[in-house]
Amino acid sequence: MTYTCIDVSDALPIIENDALIVDIRDATSYQNSHIINAVSLDNDNVQTFIETNNKSRPIIVCCYHGNSSKGAAEYLAAQGFSEVYSLNGGYSQWSAMFPEQCELGN
């Protein structure tokens, strides 16, 4: 199993195809702002995430700048998820290009 790096502009059609966005940034950053409907994923909830999600559903992993997401995407692919993407540029690029697709803290 492997993953694919995608640019922010390539993520929208995948999201529209029922992709799940996973945000691996720290909890404070996630709470301050994140991609709409993104799920916060960390060491405490990753096992539950793996056990409870459909492994055929596309997964887009988002971090700060697109570096840490590669390792997380590789890990999720190794856990059996069949369509895993790492978001190049991460949340910083996403929020610059699609501010209307971001949700401020709740």
RAQUIWO-V81648 format. One record per pair of residues at least 6 apart in sequence whose C-alpha atoms are under 7 Angstrom apart, sorted by sequence separation. I is the first residue (numbers start at 1). J is the second residue. D is the distance in whole Angstrom. If there is no record, write none. Layout:
BEGIN
i: <I & I>
j: <J & J>
d: <D & D>
END
This chain:
BEGIN
i: <63 & 62 & 77 & 95 & 61 & 30 & 73 & 61 & 73 & 73 & 23 & 22 & 23 & 24 & 70 & 21 & 22 & 23 & 24 & 69 & 21 & 22 & 23 & 24 & 22 & 66 & 66 & 66 & 65 & 66 & 59 & 60 & 61 & 62 & 65 & 66 & 55 & 56 & 58 & 59 & 60 & 61 & 62 & 65 & 55 & 56 & 57 & 58 & 59 & 60 & 61 & 64 & 65 & 55 & 56 & 60 & 63 & 64 & 65 & 62 & 63 & 64 & 62 & 22 & 19 & 20 & 21 & 22 & 23 & 24 & 25 & 19 & 20 & 21 & 22 & 23 & 24 & 25 & 19 & 20 & 21 & 22 & 23 & 19 & 36 & 35 & 36 & 35 & 36 & 34 & 35 & 33 & 34 & 3 & 33 & 34 & 3 & 33 & 2 & 32 & 33 & 32 & 3 & 31 & 2 & 31 & 1 & 1 & 6 & 8 & 3 & 4 & 5 & 6 & 7 & 8 & 3 & 4 & 5 & 6 & 7 & 3 & 4 & 5 & 6 & 5 & 8>
j: <69 & 69 & 84 & 102 & 69 & 40 & 84 & 73 & 85 & 86 & 38 & 38 & 39 & 40 & 86 & 38 & 39 & 40 & 41 & 86 & 39 & 40 & 41 & 42 & 41 & 86 & 87 & 88 & 88 & 89 & 83 & 84 & 85 & 86 & 89 & 90 & 80 & 81 & 83 & 84 & 85 & 86 & 87 & 90 & 81 & 82 & 83 & 84 & 85 & 86 & 87 & 90 & 91 & 82 & 83 & 87 & 90 & 91 & 92 & 90 & 91 & 92 & 91 & 59 & 57 & 58 & 59 & 60 & 61 & 62 & 63 & 58 & 59 & 60 & 61 & 62 & 63 & 64 & 59 & 60 & 61 & 62 & 63 & 60 & 101 & 101 & 102 & 102 & 103 & 102 & 103 & 102 & 103 & 73 & 103 & 104 & 74 & 104 & 74 & 104 & 105 & 105 & 77 & 105 & 77 & 106 & 77 & 78 & 85 & 87 & 83 & 84 & 85 & 86 & 87 & 88 & 84 & 85 & 86 & 87 & 88 & 85 & 86 & 87 & 88 & 88 & 94>
d: <5 & 6 & 6 & 6 & 6 & 7 & 6 & 6 & 6 & 6 & 6 & 6 & 6 & 6 & 6 & 5 & 5 & 5 & 5 & 6 & 6 & 6 & 6 & 6 & 6 & 7 & 6 & 5 & 7 & 5 & 6 & 6 & 6 & 6 & 4 & 4 & 6 & 6 & 5 & 5 & 5 & 5 & 5 & 4 & 4 & 5 & 7 & 6 & 6 & 6 & 6 & 5 & 6 & 6 & 7 & 7 & 5 & 5 & 6 & 5 & 6 & 6 & 6 & 7 & 6 & 6 & 6 & 6 & 6 & 6 & 5 & 5 & 5 & 5 & 5 & 5 & 5 & 6 & 5 & 6 & 6 & 6 & 6 & 7 & 6 & 6 & 5 & 4 & 5 & 5 & 6 & 7 & 5 & 6 & 5 & 7 & 6 & 4 & 6 & 6 & 5 & 4 & 6 & 5 & 6 & 7 & 5 & 6 & 6 & 6 & 7 & 6 & 6 & 6 & 6 & 6 & 5 & 5 & 5 & 5 & 5 & 5 & 6 & 6 & 6 & 6 & 6>
END
